[in-house]
Amino acid sequence: MNALTVQFPDSLHRSIKALAEKEGYSVDQFLASAAAEKMAALMTLDYLRREAELGSRLDFENFLAAVPHGTPLDSDLHRE
């Protein structure tokens, strides 16, 4: 493991410490988890953007045109 010194405003530090304690984590564990979650979100966004660049509107329209028209099943309807 590597050490990293990060400076936070006092109010943010207090909030992080309180949330970490509430969840049963150390501040180090809490921050490592938060950083990993942020990295995963950004990497997912990058992946989706790359995939979107490979697609085309025409392919999408052709795919939709191939779907048969019909009445939705009762199980497909949103009910509250």
N, CA, C and O atoms as a GROMACS GRO file, in nm:
protein
  320
    1MET      N    1   0.084  -0.119   0.000
    1MET     CA    2   0.000   0.000   0.000
    1MET      C    3   0.088   0.124   0.000
    1MET      O    4   0.201   0.123   0.048
    2ASN      N    5   0.034   0.229  -0.053
    2ASN     CA    6   0.104   0.357  -0.056
    2ASN      C    7   0.031   0.457   0.032
    2ASN      O    8  -0.091   0.452   0.047
    3ALA      N    9   0.106   0.548   0.088
    3ALA     CA   10   0.048   0.655   0.170
    3ALA      C   11   0.029   0.777   0.081
    3ALA      O   12   0.108   0.803  -0.010
    4LEU      N   13  -0.078   0.852   0.109
    4LEU     CA   14  -0.109   0.971   0.033
    4LEU      C   15  -0.160   1.075   0.132
    4LEU      O   16  -0.251   1.048   0.210
    5THR      N   17  -0.101   1.191   0.129
    5THR     CA   18  -0.146   1.298   0.217
    5THR      C   19  -0.242   1.387   0.140
    5THR      O   20  -0.209   1.438   0.033
    6VAL      N   21  -0.362   1.403   0.195
    6VAL     CA   22  -0.464   1.485   0.131
    6VAL      C   23  -0.515   1.584   0.234
    6VAL      O   24  -0.540   1.548   0.349
    7GLN      N   25  -0.530   1.708   0.194
    7GLN     CA   26  -0.582   1.809   0.284
    7GLN      C   27  -0.727   1.839   0.249
    7GLN      O   28  -0.761   1.862   0.133
    8PHE      N   29  -0.812   1.839   0.352
    8PHE     CA   30  -0.954   1.868   0.338
    8PHE      C   31  -0.990   1.985   0.426
    8PHE      O   32  -0.925   2.008   0.528
    9PRO      N   33  -1.093   2.059   0.389
    9PRO     CA   34  -1.145   2.159   0.483
    9PRO      C   35  -1.193   2.085   0.609
    9PRO      O   36  -1.236   1.970   0.603
   10ASP      N   37  -1.184   2.153   0.724
   10ASP     CA   38  -1.222   2.090   0.850
   10ASP      C   39  -1.363   2.032   0.847
   10ASP      O   40  -1.387   1.922   0.897
   11SER      N   41  -1.457   2.106   0.789
   11SER     CA   42  -1.596   2.058   0.787
   11SER      C   43  -1.610   1.929   0.707
   11SER      O   44  -1.684   1.840   0.747
   12LEU      N   45  -1.539   1.918   0.596
   12LEU     CA   46  -1.544   1.796   0.516
   12LEU      C   47  -1.478   1.682   0.590
   12LEU      O   48  -1.529   1.570   0.589
   13HIS      N   49  -1.367   1.708   0.655
   13HIS     CA   50  -1.299   1.605   0.732
   13HIS      C   51  -1.389   1.551   0.843
   13HIS      O   52  -1.397   1.430   0.864
   14ARG      N   53  -1.458   1.643   0.912
   14ARG     CA   54  -1.550   1.599   1.018
   14ARG      C   55  -1.662   1.512   0.960
   14ARG      O   56  -1.700   1.411   1.019
   15SER      N   57  -1.715   1.552   0.846
   15SER     CA   58  -1.824   1.475   0.784
   15SER      C   59  -1.777   1.337   0.741
   15SER      O   60  -1.846   1.238   0.762
   16ILE      N   61  -1.660   1.331   0.681
   16ILE     CA   62  -1.604   1.202   0.640
   16ILE      C   63  -1.582   1.113   0.760
   16ILE      O   64  -1.618   0.995   0.759
   17LYS      N   65  -1.524   1.170   0.863
   17LYS     CA   66  -1.496   1.091   0.984
   17LYS      C   67  -1.626   1.039   1.046
   17LYS      O   68  -1.632   0.923   1.088
   18ALA      N   69  -1.728   1.124   1.051
   18ALA     CA   70  -1.856   1.083   1.110
   18ALA      C   71  -1.922   0.972   1.027
   18ALA      O   72  -1.971   0.874   1.082
   19LEU      N   73  -1.922   0.988   0.895
   19LEU     CA   74  -1.982   0.886   0.810
   19LEU      C   75  -1.905   0.754   0.816
   19LEU      O   76  -1.965   0.647   0.820
   20ALA      N   77  -1.773   0.763   0.818
   20ALA     CA   78  -1.692   0.642   0.828
   20ALA      C   79  -1.722   0.569   0.957
   20ALA      O   80  -1.740   0.447   0.957
   21GLU      N   81  -1.727   0.641   1.067
   21GLU     CA   82  -1.758   0.579   1.197
   21GLU      C   83  -1.897   0.518   1.196
   21GLU      O   84  -1.918   0.406   1.245
   22LYS      N   85  -1.993   0.591   1.140
   22LYS     CA   86  -2.131   0.542   1.134
   22LYS      C   87  -2.140   0.410   1.057
   22LYS      O   88  -2.215   0.321   1.095
   23GLU      N   89  -2.062   0.399   0.950
   23GLU     CA   90  -2.065   0.279   0.866
   23GLU      C   91  -1.969   0.171   0.914
   23GLU      O   92  -1.966   0.061   0.858
   24GLY      N   93  -1.891   0.200   1.018
   24GLY     CA   94  -1.799   0.101   1.072
   24GLY      C   95  -1.669   0.088   0.995
   24GLY      O   96  -1.605  -0.017   0.997
   25TYR      N   97  -1.629   0.194   0.927
   25TYR     CA   98  -1.505   0.196   0.851
   25TYR      C   99  -1.405   0.290   0.916
   25TYR      O  100  -1.442   0.382   0.990
   26SER      N  101  -1.278   0.267   0.885
   26SER     CA  102  -1.178   0.368   0.918
   26SER      C  103  -1.188   0.476   0.812
   26SER      O  104  -1.247   0.454   0.706
   27VAL      N  105  -1.133   0.592   0.840
   27VAL     CA  106  -1.132   0.700   0.741
   27VAL      C  107  -1.056   0.654   0.617
   27VAL      O  108  -1.098   0.684   0.505
   28ASP      N  109  -0.946   0.582   0.635
   28ASP     CA  110  -0.870   0.532   0.520
   28ASP      C  111  -0.955   0.439   0.434
   28ASP      O  112  -0.955   0.452   0.311
   29GLN      N  113  -1.027   0.346   0.497
   29GLN     CA  114  -1.113   0.255   0.422
   29GLN      C  115  -1.223   0.331   0.350
   29GLN      O  116  -1.254   0.302   0.234
   30PHE      N  117  -1.282   0.428   0.417
   30PHE     CA  118  -1.390   0.507   0.360
   30PHE      C  119  -1.342   0.581   0.236
   30PHE      O  120  -1.408   0.578   0.132
   31LEU      N  121  -1.228   0.648   0.246
   31LEU     CA  122  -1.175   0.725   0.134
   31LEU      C  123  -1.129   0.635   0.020
   31LEU      O  124  -1.147   0.670  -0.097
   32ALA      N  125  -1.070   0.520   0.051
   32ALA     CA  126  -1.029   0.426  -0.054
   32ALA      C  127  -1.152   0.374  -0.129
   32ALA      O  128  -1.150   0.362  -0.251
   33SER      N  129  -1.256   0.345  -0.056
   33SER     CA  130  -1.380   0.298  -0.118
   33SER      C  131  -1.443   0.407  -0.204
   33SER      O  132  -1.488   0.380  -0.316
   34ALA      N  133  -1.446   0.531  -0.154
   34ALA     CA  134  -1.502   0.642  -0.230
   34ALA      C  135  -1.422   0.666  -0.358
   34ALA      O  136  -1.480   0.691  -0.463
   35ALA      N  137  -1.291   0.658  -0.349
   35ALA     CA  138  -1.207   0.678  -0.467
   35ALA      C  139  -1.230   0.566  -0.569
   35ALA      O  140  -1.236   0.592  -0.689
   36ALA      N  141  -1.241   0.442  -0.521
   36ALA     CA  142  -1.266   0.329  -0.612
   36ALA      C  143  -1.401   0.343  -0.681
   36ALA      O  144  -1.413   0.315  -0.800
   37GLU      N  145  -1.503   0.386  -0.607
   37GLU     CA  146  -1.636   0.406  -0.667
   37GLU      C  147  -1.632   0.514  -0.774
   37GLU      O  148  -1.691   0.498  -0.880
   38LYS      N  149  -1.563   0.623  -0.747
   38LYS     CA  150  -1.553   0.732  -0.845
   38LYS      C  151  -1.478   0.686  -0.969
   38LYS      O  152  -1.518   0.717  -1.081
   39MET      N  153  -1.369   0.612  -0.949
   39MET     CA  154  -1.294   0.560  -1.062
   39MET      C  155  -1.380   0.468  -1.147
   39MET      O  156  -1.378   0.477  -1.270
   40ALA      N  157  -1.456   0.380  -1.083
   40ALA     CA  158  -1.542   0.288  -1.157
   40ALA      C  159  -1.647   0.364  -1.237
   40ALA      O  160  -1.674   0.329  -1.352
   41ALA      N  161  -1.705   0.468  -1.178
   41ALA     CA  162  -1.805   0.548  -1.249
   41ALA      C  163  -1.744   0.617  -1.371
   41ALA      O  164  -1.804   0.616  -1.479
   42LEU      N  165  -1.628   0.675  -1.355
   42LEU     CA  166  -1.562   0.744  -1.467
   42LEU      C  167  -1.518   0.647  -1.576
   42LEU      O  168  -1.529   0.676  -1.695
   43MET      N  169  -1.468   0.531  -1.535
   43MET     CA  170  -1.426   0.431  -1.633
   43MET      C  171  -1.547   0.376  -1.709
   43MET      O  172  -1.538   0.350  -1.829
   44THR      N  173  -1.659   0.360  -1.641
   44THR     CA  174  -1.781   0.314  -1.706
   44THR      C  175  -1.829   0.417  -1.807
   44THR      O  176  -1.869   0.382  -1.918
   45LEU      N  177  -1.825   0.542  -1.769
   45LEU     CA  178  -1.864   0.650  -1.861
   45LEU      C  179  -1.775   0.651  -1.984
   45LEU      O  180  -1.824   0.664  -2.096
   46ASP      N  181  -1.645   0.638  -1.965
   46ASP     CA  182  -1.552   0.632  -2.078
   46ASP      C  183  -1.584   0.513  -2.169
   46ASP      O  184  -1.585   0.526  -2.291
   47TYR      N  185  -1.611   0.398  -2.108
   47TYR     CA  186  -1.644   0.277  -2.185
   47TYR      C  187  -1.771   0.299  -2.267
   47TYR      O  188  -1.775   0.265  -2.385
   48LEU      N  189  -1.875   0.355  -2.205
   48LEU     CA  190  -2.001   0.378  -2.275
   48LEU      C  191  -1.984   0.478  -2.389
   48LEU      O  192  -2.045   0.463  -2.494
   49ARG      N  193  -1.903   0.579  -2.368
   49ARG     CA  194  -1.877   0.676  -2.476
   49ARG      C  195  -1.804   0.610  -2.593
   49ARG      O  196  -1.837   0.635  -2.709
   50ARG      N  197  -1.706   0.526  -2.562
   50ARG     CA  198  -1.634   0.456  -2.669
   50ARG      C  199  -1.728   0.364  -2.747
   50ARG      O  200  -1.724   0.359  -2.870
   51GLU      N  201  -1.814   0.293  -2.675
   51GLU     CA  202  -1.910   0.203  -2.740
   51GLU      C  203  -2.009   0.282  -2.825
   51GLU      O  204  -2.044   0.240  -2.935
   52ALA      N  205  -2.054   0.396  -2.774
   52ALA     CA  206  -2.150   0.478  -2.847
   52ALA      C  207  -2.091   0.528  -2.978
   52ALA      O  208  -2.162   0.541  -3.077
   53GLU      N  209  -1.963   0.557  -2.978
   53GLU     CA  210  -1.897   0.604  -3.100
   53GLU      C  211  -1.896   0.496  -3.208
   53GLU      O  212  -1.889   0.528  -3.327
   54LEU      N  213  -1.904   0.370  -3.169
   54LEU     CA  214  -1.901   0.260  -3.265
   54LEU      C  215  -2.037   0.237  -3.330
   54LEU      O  216  -2.046   0.175  -3.435
   55GLY      N  217  -2.142   0.286  -3.266
   55GLY     CA  218  -2.277   0.265  -3.318
   55GLY      C  219  -2.315   0.372  -3.418
   55GLY      O  220  -2.247   0.473  -3.435
   56SER      N  221  -2.427   0.346  -3.485
   56SER     CA  222  -2.478   0.445  -3.580
   56SER      C  223  -2.629   0.456  -3.564
   56SER      O  224  -2.695   0.360  -3.524
   57ARG      N  225  -2.681   0.569  -3.594
   57ARG     CA  226  -2.825   0.592  -3.586
   57ARG      C  227  -2.898   0.502  -3.685
   57ARG      O  228  -3.005   0.450  -3.654
   58LEU      N  229  -2.840   0.483  -3.803
   58LEU     CA  230  -2.902   0.398  -3.905
   58LEU      C  231  -2.914   0.254  -3.856
   58LEU      O  232  -3.018   0.190  -3.874
   59ASP      N  233  -2.808   0.202  -3.795
   59ASP     CA  234  -2.815   0.066  -3.740
   59ASP      C  235  -2.924   0.056  -3.634
   59ASP      O  236  -2.998  -0.042  -3.629
   60PHE      N  237  -2.933   0.157  -3.549
   60PHE     CA  238  -3.035   0.160  -3.444
   60PHE      C  239  -3.175   0.160  -3.506
   60PHE      O  240  -3.262   0.085  -3.463
   61GLU      N  241  -3.196   0.246  -3.606
   61GLU     CA  242  -3.326   0.254  -3.673
   61GLU      C  243  -3.361   0.121  -3.740
   61GLU      O  244  -3.475   0.076  -3.733
   62ASN      N  245  -3.264   0.057  -3.803
   62ASN     CA  246  -3.287  -0.073  -3.867
   62ASN      C  247  -3.322  -0.180  -3.765
   62ASN      O  248  -3.409  -0.263  -3.789
   63PHE      N  249  -3.256  -0.177  -3.652
   63PHE     CA  250  -3.285  -0.272  -3.545
   63PHE      C  251  -3.428  -0.254  -3.495
   63PHE      O  252  -3.502  -0.350  -3.479
   64LEU      N  253  -3.466  -0.129  -3.471
   64LEU     CA  254  -3.602  -0.102  -3.424
   64LEU      C  255  -3.706  -0.141  -3.529
   64LEU      O  256  -3.813  -0.190  -3.494
   65ALA      N  257  -3.676  -0.121  -3.655
   65ALA     CA  258  -3.770  -0.155  -3.763
   65ALA      C  259  -3.794  -0.306  -3.769
   65ALA      O  260  -3.899  -0.349  -3.816
   66ALA      N  261  -3.700  -0.384  -3.724
   66ALA     CA  262  -3.713  -0.530  -3.728
   66ALA      C  263  -3.800  -0.584  -3.615
   66ALA      O  264  -3.838  -0.701  -3.616
   67VAL      N  265  -3.833  -0.502  -3.518
   67VAL     CA  266  -3.916  -0.546  -3.405
   67VAL      C  267  -4.060  -0.554  -3.453
   67VAL      O  268  -4.113  -0.457  -3.508
   68PRO      N  269  -4.124  -0.669  -3.434
   68PRO     CA  270  -4.263  -0.680  -3.479
   68PRO      C  271  -4.356  -0.588  -3.400
   68PRO      O  272  -4.338  -0.568  -3.280
   69HIS      N  273  -4.455  -0.534  -3.470
   69HIS     CA  274  -4.554  -0.448  -3.406
   69HIS      C  275  -4.661  -0.538  -3.344
   69HIS      O  276  -4.700  -0.639  -3.403
   70GLY      N  277  -4.708  -0.499  -3.229
   70GLY     CA  278  -4.814  -0.575  -3.166
   70GLY      C  279  -4.859  -0.507  -3.039
   70GLY      O  280  -4.801  -0.407  -2.995
   71THR      N  281  -4.962  -0.562  -2.980
   71THR     CA  282  -5.015  -0.511  -2.855
   71THR      C  283  -4.925  -0.556  -2.741
   71THR      O  284  -4.887  -0.673  -2.736
   72PRO      N  285  -4.890  -0.466  -2.650
   72PRO     CA  286  -4.805  -0.508  -2.538
   72PRO      C  287  -4.875  -0.612  -2.451
   72PRO      O  288  -4.997  -0.610  -2.435
   73LEU      N  289  -4.798  -0.700  -2.397
   73LEU     CA  290  -4.851  -0.797  -2.302
   73LEU      C  291  -4.887  -0.725  -2.173
   73LEU      O  292  -4.829  -0.621  -2.141
   74ASP      N  293  -4.982  -0.780  -2.098
   74ASP     CA  294  -5.019  -0.720  -1.970
   74ASP      C  295  -4.897  -0.708  -1.879
   74ASP      O  296  -4.885  -0.611  -1.804
   75SER      N  297  -4.807  -0.806  -1.886
   75SER     CA  298  -4.688  -0.804  -1.800
   75SER      C  299  -4.590  -0.694  -1.840
   75SER      O  300  -4.501  -0.659  -1.763
   76ASP      N  301  -4.606  -0.639  -1.961
   76ASP     CA  302  -4.517  -0.531  -2.006
   76ASP      C  303  -4.566  -0.393  -1.965
   76ASP      O  304  -4.491  -0.296  -1.973
   77LEU      N  305  -4.689  -0.384  -1.920
   77LEU     CA  306  -4.746  -0.255  -1.884
   77LEU      C  307  -4.709  -0.219  -1.742
   77LEU      O  308  -4.708  -0.304  -1.653
   78HIS      N  309  -4.680  -0.093  -1.721
   78HIS     CA  310  -4.645  -0.044  -1.587
   78HIS      C  311  -4.773  -0.029  -1.506
   78HIS      O  312  -4.867   0.038  -1.548
   79ARG      N  313  -4.775  -0.090  -1.392
   79ARG     CA  314  -4.892  -0.079  -1.303
   79ARG      C  315  -4.846  -0.034  -1.165
   79ARG      O  316  -4.740  -0.074  -1.118
   80GLU      N  317  -4.925   0.047  -1.103
   80GLU     CA  318  -4.892   0.094  -0.969
   80GLU      C  319  -4.992   0.042  -0.870
   80GLU      O  320  -4.982   0.071  -0.751
   0.00000   0.00000   0.00000
